[in-house]
Amino acid sequence: MRFLKRWVMRLIVSYRKSDSLLIAKMSVQCIYRPTCSKYMLKSIHRFGLWKGGLLGTKRICRCNSSKFDGGEDPVPTFLSK
């Protein structure tokens, strides 16, 4: 399972590197801090692949929603059960 977690995290880092070049050219900015890819990395690191991936996916789904204004949206320190 650790192999899969590391592989997914490396995939996200690769996406961030390639995406940063595209964003710099288009001058598009994320409405959230940290960005969705950083949020996904932190949540997977903190909660594991399954729970962290679910948190990151929820965040990505909120990204283009008109209900949220953006701003600070840190990874939670713990998950309530």
C-alpha positions as CSV (number, residue, x, y, z in Angstrom):
1,M,0.0,0.0,0.0
2,R,2.9,2.4,0.7
3,F,4.1,1.9,-2.9
4,L,0.7,2.9,-4.2
5,K,0.6,6.0,-1.9
6,R,4.1,7.1,-3.0
7,W,3.2,6.5,-6.7
8,V,0.0,8.6,-6.4
9,M,1.9,11.4,-4.6
10,R,4.6,11.4,-7.3
11,L,1.9,11.6,-10.0
12,I,0.4,14.7,-8.3
13,V,3.9,16.3,-8.0
14,S,4.4,15.6,-11.8
15,Y,1.1,17.2,-12.5
16,R,2.0,20.2,-10.4
17,K,5.2,20.7,-12.3
18,S,3.6,20.4,-15.7
19,D,0.6,22.4,-14.7
20,S,2.6,25.3,-13.3
21,L,4.1,25.9,-16.7
22,L,0.6,26.1,-18.3
23,I,-0.8,28.3,-15.6
24,A,2.1,30.7,-15.9
25,K,1.3,31.2,-19.6
26,M,-2.4,31.6,-19.0
27,S,-2.1,33.7,-15.8
28,V,-4.9,31.7,-14.2
29,Q,-4.9,31.5,-10.4
30,C,-6.6,29.1,-8.0
31,I,-9.2,30.6,-5.7
32,Y,-8.1,28.5,-2.8
33,R,-5.0,28.5,-0.6
34,P,-3.4,26.0,-0.6
35,T,-4.0,24.9,-4.2
36,C,-6.0,21.8,-4.9
37,S,-2.9,19.8,-5.8
38,K,-1.1,20.9,-2.6
39,Y,-4.2,20.1,-0.6
40,M,-4.4,16.6,-2.1
41,L,-0.7,15.9,-1.3
42,K,-1.1,17.1,2.3
43,S,-4.3,15.2,2.9
44,I,-2.8,11.9,1.4
45,H,0.3,12.4,3.5
46,R,-1.7,13.0,6.7
47,F,-4.6,10.6,6.3
48,G,-3.5,8.0,3.8
49,L,-4.4,7.3,0.3
50,W,-8.1,6.4,0.8
51,K,-9.2,9.1,3.2
52,G,-6.8,11.8,2.0
53,G,-7.8,11.1,-1.6
54,L,-11.4,11.4,-0.7
55,L,-10.8,14.8,1.0
56,G,-8.8,16.0,-2.0
57,T,-11.5,14.9,-4.4
58,K,-14.2,16.8,-2.4
59,R,-12.0,19.9,-2.6
60,I,-11.6,19.6,-6.3
61,C,-15.4,19.3,-6.7
62,R,-15.8,22.5,-4.7
63,C,-13.2,24.3,-6.8
64,N,-15.5,25.5,-9.6
65,S,-18.6,25.9,-7.5
66,S,-20.2,29.3,-7.3
67,K,-21.2,28.7,-3.7
68,F,-17.7,29.2,-2.4
69,D,-15.7,32.4,-2.5
70,G,-12.4,30.7,-2.1
71,G,-9.7,31.8,0.4
72,E,-8.0,29.8,3.1
73,D,-9.0,26.2,3.2
74,P,-6.4,24.2,5.1
75,V,-6.3,20.4,5.4
76,P,-8.0,19.4,8.7
77,T,-5.7,18.2,11.5
78,F,-8.0,15.3,12.3
79,L,-11.1,13.7,10.9
80,S,-14.2,13.3,13.0
81,K,-15.8,9.9,12.9
